[in-house]
Amino acid sequence: MLKPFVRGDAARRMDDTAGFGLGLSISRAVAESHGGAMFLVDNDPSGLIARILLPYRPAALPMNSYALR
């Protein structure tokens, strides 16, 4: 489910289905690149819930910050 979707049949490329099937794959890659994770939770009968967990790190103050003066 989290791998990129590939349409193998050229005839299926010309239908009314929108999108490329990359959204979940890209979301997972972004979450993991930030040290987090993505989980899919069943939400029957509506579909799936995508949960993204990211680590919390407080933002560092810039070196020229007025708070340091």
C-alpha positions in Angstrom: 0.0 0.0 0.0 2.9 2.4 0.7 4.8 1.6 -2.5 4.4 3.7 -5.6 1.5 2.6 -7.8 2.3 1.6 -11.4 -0.2 1.3 -14.1 1.0 -1.5 -16.4 -1.7 -1.3 -19.1 -1.5 1.7 -21.5 -5.3 1.5 -22.0 -5.9 2.2 -18.3 -3.9 5.4 -18.5 -6.6 7.3 -20.4 -9.4 6.9 -17.9 -11.0 9.4 -15.6 -9.0 8.3 -12.5 -7.2 11.3 -11.1 -3.7 11.1 -9.5 -0.6 9.1 -10.0 -0.8 6.9 -6.9 2.3 8.4 -5.3 0.8 10.3 -2.4 1.2 7.7 0.4 4.6 6.7 -0.9 5.9 10.3 -0.9 4.3 11.0 2.6 6.1 7.9 4.0 9.4 9.0 2.5 9.1 12.5 4.0 8.1 11.2 7.4 11.1 8.7 7.4 13.5 11.4 6.2 12.6 13.4 9.3 13.1 10.4 11.6 9.4 9.6 11.9 7.1 6.9 10.6 3.8 6.5 8.8 1.1 4.0 9.7 -2.1 3.1 8.0 -5.1 2.3 10.3 -8.2 0.6 9.0 -11.3 2.8 9.3 -14.0 0.5 8.1 -16.2 1.2 6.2 -14.8 4.6 5.2 -11.3 3.5 4.1 -7.9 4.2 5.8 -6.5 6.7 8.2 -2.9 7.7 7.6 -1.0 8.5 10.8 2.3 10.3 10.6 4.5 10.4 13.7 7.4 12.9 13.8 10.0 13.4 16.6 9.7 16.6 18.5 12.8 18.7 18.6 12.6 22.4 19.8 13.8 24.9 17.2 17.2 26.3 17.9 17.6 30.1 18.2 19.6 31.7 15.4 23.1 32.9 16.5 22.1 36.6 15.9 18.9 36.3 18.0 18.0 39.3 20.2 17.2 36.7 22.9 20.9 36.0 23.3 21.8 39.6 24.0 
